[in-house]
Amino acid sequence: MARSLDGLVLSPVADQAPGQVGTRTRFTYHEQDGRIWAEYAGGDVVRGHLVGTRTADRLDFRYVQLKQDGTTSSGHCRSTVVELADGRVRLDERWEWESQEGSGTSVVEECLADGPSGV
């Protein structure tokens, strides 16, 4: 099993559609006893929250977010936690909106403080 997500900051490796999370979005994860949660913001997202569970290297969570234009949206995501060769964590995600039409995949990776995607 890959290491804990607790305290890690992750960011998408590519932008999604306009108005969604993107490379400027930062997720701060927390993990305890099989429960995960995170706060996120950046880019078109003013504030977002996710909450769910972790079983081995699988995450299952719901998310809700407030966007710059004042609209809200929510959805469901299942992710696989992968430990990269350099020791960072990556999440391979399959998500679908519940508040609107749409679904897709995305990849988020742990940010390094001194790297190009660092915080």
N, C-alpha and C positions, 0 to 999 in steps of 0.2 A: 504494500500500500504506500502511495506517495505521502509525503510529510503533511503535517497539519496546515490548514489555510489560515489559522489564527494570526492576525496581525499583518497579513500580506496585503500589498497593494498591487492590483492587476489592472491592465488596460487592454482594450481591443487592439489587434495587430492591423486592422483595416477598418475604414469607415463603413457603416451600414448606410441604409437609405437616409436621405435628409430628414431631420427631425428625430433621429434615433441616436443611440449611443455611438460613439466614434473614438478615434484615436486620442482625443482630448478628454475622454471620460475616464475617471479613476474610480475603481471599486476597492473599498477597504473591507476585507473579510474578517469574520470572527467564527470560531469553531469551538464547540464544547459538547462532549458526550453525544456525538452523532447529530448535533444540531448545527446548522450554519445560518449566518445572516450577514448582511453587508449593507453599507451605505454607499451611494455613488452619486457623482455629479460631474459636470464638465461638458463642454460643447453645447448641444441643444438641450441637455438635461439639467434643470435647475436642482432637482433633488430626486433621488430614487432610493428604494429600499427593496431588499429581497430577503426571503426567509424560507428555510426548508431543512432537509435532512441529508446526511451523508452516510452511505453504506459502502464500506471499502473505498473504492475509487469512483463511486457514482454519486452525483448530487442530483437532487430532485427539489426544485424550489419554485415559488411564485414570486413575481416582481411587480412593482407599481412605481410609476414615475410621473413627475410634473415637468413639463417642457417649457422652454422660453416663451412660447406663444400662449401659455396659460392653460393648455389642455393637459389632461391626464390620460394615462394608458396603463394597461396591466396585461400580464401574460404568465405563461408556464414554461419552464426550461428544465431540460435534463442534460447534465454535463458529465464528462469523464475527466478525471484528474490525471495528468501525465507529468512525470518528472523529467525535465529536459536534461541533456548531457551536461549542461553548464550548471546544473543544480537548481535552476529556477523551475517554477510550476507553470503549467499551461492547462487551461480548461478548453476542451473541445465540446462545443455547445450545440444543442438542437432545441430551438425555441419556437413558440407559437403565441401570437397575440390572443387574448381572450376578450379584449375590449374592442377589437377591430379585426379586419381581415389581415391575414399574412402569417407566414412562418419562414424559417430559414435556419442557417447554421452560422456560427461565428467562432472565433478563437480569441481568447484573452490570455495574456501572459503576464507573469510577475514582472513588475518594474524594478529596475535597478536605479538607485539614487544617483549614480554618476553616469548612467547610460542615456541614450537619446530619448527613451520613453520614460525616464525617471521622473520622480516627483520632486 
